[in-house]
Structure formats: C-alpha cells, structure tokens
C-alpha cells in the first residue's frame, strides 16, 4: 500500500467504552488515525464515502441499532468501506451472514492484538486499491469526455480493432476524415495506440466495448 499509515482511518463502533479506548491505543500504535463511536447511530450521522483508506471495526450486538443494521443502512446510502465485525462466540453464525452481505472479515472477542491489526491492515490495502482504481476510472472518463461525439464514435471502433477503411464505411465518412479523427482522439487522450485506447475506454466503463 502506497498510502502512509497516518493517512489511514479506523472507525471503531462499540458501546463498550473500555474496549473503544483499548482499540484506540492499539490502532494508534501503528500510526493509524482512530475515530471512536459509542453507537451505530452516532457513526451513521457522520458516515460518508471514504476519501482515504478506511476500515470500520464494528460490534455486531449493540443497543438500538445493531452492527448488521448499520451495515445495511450504509449499503442503502451507497457508502462502501471495509467492515470488520467483532463478535462473541455465540454470534459466529451471524458474523458469517454479515460476510455474505459484504463484510471483509469477523474476529471473535477476546481478540488477539496482532490478529486484528493484520485484518485491519488487509482491509486498508483493499480500500486503498479501490480508491486508486476509482481515481483512474474518473481520470479515464474525464479524458474521454473531452472527445466530440464523432470522435467518440471513431474511438469506440478503433478500440474494437477496426481498420480505418471499415470505420469509414460504418460511419459514412472518408478514410482521410477517420484518420484525422483518430489523430485527434490520440492527442486528446494522451495515448499512441489502439490497445492503449481500448484500456482507457474499459477503465472508464467495463461495458464500453460490448
């Protein structure tokens, strides 16, 4: 992971103040930022899509809103972040269900410090990779948005491997015009080959060349 530890954030949601303090000390010992929340509702009030590597360490059983209910509420709001559930032995089957709903892992109380550190670190790497991919996708979309409608038509056919002659026939224009549009596409997108163009289009939209 390229992001330094001090830019990573762990949110701890648990109604046990002693456990929250213990986890703060543990996570801060490796350089992560830590945010503590006494209830699921408290976290939900401030929850936003992560802009930096983030992990939510969440107790399954809490008064009022449970960890599973918070997981569902976040999903309904389109807020995606890695969730690590903490659970008692009796709740393992519930934790398995949470993983089926998207949680990255669960850990039983009492937990071992290194086990929870390793699990959160893995979740941070996953989140970091997802954020970087989203940035690349946005950059690719921005580059393609600069193309004119005709250039976008030409770009799609070029990325599909069509030669200029067939592109000209498909669009009802001359090969020379296709060549000019093709040059403009490459210049605007900052690329030099059809293969690079295909990668750019697929990064912006995996269904772009269907």
C-alpha positions as CSV (number, residue, x, y, z in Angstrom):
1,X,0.0,0.0,0.0
2,X,1.4,3.4,-1.0
3,X,-0.6,5.5,1.4
4,X,1.3,6.2,4.6
5,X,-0.3,4.9,7.8
6,X,-1.1,8.4,9.2
7,X,-3.5,8.9,6.3
8,X,-5.5,5.7,7.1
9,X,-8.6,5.9,9.3
10,X,-10.1,3.3,11.5
11,X,-13.6,3.9,12.8
12,X,-14.5,1.9,15.9
13,X,-18.2,1.4,16.7
14,X,-18.8,-0.3,20.0
15,X,-20.9,0.5,23.1
16,X,-18.2,-0.6,25.5
17,X,-16.0,2.5,26.3
18,X,-13.2,0.4,27.7
19,X,-13.0,-1.6,24.5
20,X,-13.1,1.6,22.4
21,X,-10.2,3.0,24.4
22,X,-8.2,-0.2,24.1
23,X,-8.7,-0.3,20.3
24,X,-7.7,3.4,20.0
25,X,-4.4,2.7,21.8
26,X,-3.8,-0.4,19.6
27,X,-4.5,1.2,16.3
28,X,-2.7,4.4,17.1
29,X,0.4,2.4,18.0
30,X,0.8,1.6,14.3
31,X,0.2,5.1,13.1
32,X,-3.5,5.0,12.0
33,X,-6.0,7.7,12.7
34,X,-8.7,6.5,15.0
35,X,-12.3,7.7,15.4
36,X,-14.4,6.3,18.2
37,X,-18.3,6.0,18.1
38,X,-20.4,4.8,21.0
39,X,-23.3,3.6,18.8
40,X,-24.2,2.7,15.3
41,X,-26.5,5.8,15.1
42,X,-23.6,8.0,16.1
43,X,-21.4,6.7,13.3
44,X,-24.2,6.8,10.7
45,X,-24.7,10.5,11.5
46,X,-21.2,11.3,10.1
47,X,-20.7,8.5,7.6
48,X,-19.6,9.5,4.1
49,X,-17.9,7.6,1.3
50,X,-14.3,7.3,2.2
51,X,-11.8,9.6,0.5
52,X,-8.8,7.8,2.1
53,X,-8.0,4.2,3.2
54,X,-10.6,3.4,5.8
55,X,-11.8,0.5,7.8
56,X,-14.9,0.2,10.1
57,X,-14.4,-2.0,13.1
58,X,-17.9,-2.8,14.2
59,X,-19.6,-4.7,17.1
60,X,-22.4,-7.0,15.9
61,X,-24.6,-6.6,19.0
62,X,-25.3,-3.1,20.3
63,X,-28.4,-1.5,21.8
64,X,-30.9,0.2,19.4
65,X,-29.2,-0.3,16.0
66,X,-27.1,-3.4,15.6
67,X,-24.0,-3.8,13.6
68,X,-25.9,-5.7,10.9
69,X,-28.5,-2.9,10.7
70,X,-25.7,-0.4,10.3
71,X,-24.1,-2.4,7.6
72,X,-27.5,-2.4,5.7
73,X,-28.0,1.3,6.3
74,X,-24.6,2.1,4.8
75,X,-25.3,-0.1,1.8
76,X,-28.6,1.7,1.2
77,X,-26.8,5.0,1.3
78,X,-24.2,3.8,-1.2
79,X,-21.4,4.1,1.4
80,X,-18.9,1.4,0.7
81,X,-16.0,0.7,3.1
82,X,-14.4,-2.4,4.5
83,X,-16.2,-3.7,7.6
84,X,-14.6,-5.9,10.2
85,X,-17.1,-7.3,12.7
86,X,-16.3,-8.1,16.3
87,X,-18.4,-10.9,17.7
88,X,-18.8,-13.1,20.7
89,X,-18.7,-16.9,20.3
90,X,-22.4,-17.2,20.2
91,X,-22.7,-14.8,17.2
92,X,-20.4,-16.5,14.8
93,X,-23.2,-17.6,12.6
94,X,-24.5,-14.0,12.5
95,X,-21.0,-12.9,11.5
96,X,-20.9,-15.3,8.7
97,X,-24.1,-13.8,7.4
98,X,-22.5,-10.4,7.7
99,X,-19.7,-11.5,5.5
100,X,-22.1,-12.8,2.9
101,X,-23.5,-9.2,2.9
102,X,-20.1,-7.7,2.2
103,X,-18.1,-7.6,5.4
104,X,-14.4,-8.3,4.9
105,X,-14.0,-10.5,8.0
106,X,-15.0,-11.1,11.6
107,X,-13.0,-11.6,14.7
108,X,-14.0,-13.2,18.0
109,X,-13.7,-11.5,21.3
110,X,-11.5,-11.6,23.2
111,X,-9.3,-10.8,20.2
112,X,-5.5,-11.1,19.8
113,X,-3.9,-7.7,19.1
114,X,-1.9,-8.9,16.1
115,X,-4.8,-10.7,14.6
116,X,-7.0,-7.6,14.5
117,X,-4.1,-5.5,13.3
118,X,-3.4,-7.8,10.4
119,X,-7.0,-8.0,9.5
120,X,-7.5,-4.2,9.5
121,X,-4.2,-3.7,7.6
122,X,-5.5,-6.1,4.8
123,X,-8.8,-4.1,4.7
124,X,-6.9,-0.9,4.4
125,X,-5.0,-2.2,1.4
126,X,-8.2,-3.3,-0.2
127,X,-9.8,0.1,0.4
128,X,-6.6,1.9,-0.9
129,X,-6.7,-0.2,-4.1
130,X,-10.4,0.5,-4.6
131,X,-9.8,4.3,-4.2
132,X,-6.9,4.3,-6.6
133,X,-8.9,2.4,-9.2
134,X,-11.8,4.8,-8.8
135,X,-9.4,7.7,-9.4
136,X,-8.0,6.0,-12.5
137,X,-11.6,5.4,-13.7
138,X,-12.5,9.0,-13.1
139,X,-9.4,10.2,-15.0
140,X,-10.2,7.9,-17.9
141,X,-13.8,9.2,-18.0
142,X,-12.6,12.8,-18.0
143,X,-10.2,12.2,-20.9
144,X,-12.9,10.5,-23.0
145,X,-15.4,13.3,-22.1
146,X,-13.2,15.7,-23.9
147,X,-13.9,13.9,-27.3
148,X,-16.5,15.2,-29.6
149,X,-19.5,12.9,-30.4
150,X,-17.9,11.9,-33.7
151,X,-14.5,11.3,-32.1
152,X,-16.2,9.1,-29.6
153,X,-17.7,7.0,-32.4
154,X,-14.4,6.7,-34.1
155,X,-12.6,5.9,-30.8
156,X,-15.0,3.1,-30.0
157,X,-14.4,1.4,-33.4
158,X,-10.7,2.0,-33.2
159,X,-10.6,0.4,-29.7
160,X,-12.5,-2.6,-31.2
161,X,-9.7,-3.1,-33.6
162,X,-11.5,-1.9,-36.7
163,X,-9.2,-0.5,-39.6
164,X,-9.8,3.0,-40.9
165,X,-11.5,1.6,-44.1
166,X,-14.2,-0.3,-42.2
167,X,-14.7,2.6,-39.8
168,X,-15.2,5.0,-42.7
169,X,-17.8,2.7,-44.3
170,X,-19.6,2.2,-40.9
171,X,-19.8,5.9,-40.3
172,X,-20.3,7.1,-43.9
173,X,-17.2,9.3,-43.9
174,X,-13.9,9.2,-45.8
175,X,-10.8,7.3,-44.7
176,X,-9.0,10.6,-44.5
177,X,-11.6,12.0,-42.1
178,X,-11.3,8.9,-40.0
179,X,-7.5,9.3,-39.9
180,X,-7.9,12.9,-38.7
181,X,-10.4,12.0,-36.0
182,X,-8.2,9.1,-34.9
183,X,-5.3,11.5,-34.5
184,X,-7.4,13.9,-32.5
185,X,-8.5,11.1,-30.2
186,X,-5.0,10.0,-29.6
187,X,-3.8,13.6,-28.9
188,X,-6.7,14.5,-26.6
189,X,-6.4,11.2,-24.6
190,X,-2.6,11.4,-24.5
191,X,-2.1,7.9,-25.9
192,X,-0.5,6.4,-29.0
193,X,-2.1,3.1,-29.9
194,X,-5.5,1.3,-30.3
195,X,-4.5,-1.0,-27.4
196,X,-4.0,2.0,-25.1
197,X,-7.3,3.4,-26.2
198,X,-9.1,0.1,-25.5
199,X,-7.6,0.0,-22.0
200,X,-8.6,3.6,-21.4
201,X,-12.2,3.0,-22.5
202,X,-12.6,-0.2,-20.5
203,X,-11.2,1.5,-17.4
204,X,-13.8,4.3,-17.7
205,X,-16.6,1.8,-18.5
206,X,-16.1,-2.0,-18.4
207,X,-19.0,-2.3,-20.8
208,X,-17.8,0.3,-23.3
209,X,-16.7,-2.1,-26.0
210,X,-19.6,-4.6,-25.8
